[in-house]
C-alpha cells in the first residue's frame, strides 16, 4: 500500500493520530473534520496515499466512493441539514490543504457560515468545442 510517512491523513488512516471515525474498511476511512465548516463535516479518504484524484487507479477510487451515498445520507439524517456539499479539491490553487485525496461531506443549513461562490460565465463562439476537443485528446 502506498503510504507517505509525512502525510497527516496517512497517519490518521494508520491509527497513529486519533480521529473520530465514522466508517472504515480496507480501502477507505471516513472521520470527522477537526476544522469543520459546518457541524457534522466529515472527510472520506482512501487509505493508500495519492495526492490528487487523477493519480488514483479507477478501482481504488471506486472502492472509496462506494461509501459516499450512505455517508451523505447518514450526515443528512444525523444533522437534520437541508442539503449537503460533496467537495474534492486537487492542488493548492483549488483549495487542497492536505496532499492526500479526500472528499468533504459538508451539511448545509440555512444561516450556515459556509458559502460557495460559483461565478458562471460564457464561452466565446467556438471556444467550448476547442476545449472539448483538447480534453478528449488528452483522454
Secondary structure, 3 states (H helix, E strand, C coil): CCCCCCCHHHHHHHCCCCCCEEEECCCEEEEECCCCCCCCCEEEEECCCCCCHHHCCHHHHHHHHCCHHHHHHHHHHHHCCCEEEEECCCCHHHCCCCCCCEEEEEEECCCCCCCCCCCCCCCCCCHHHHHHHHHHHHC
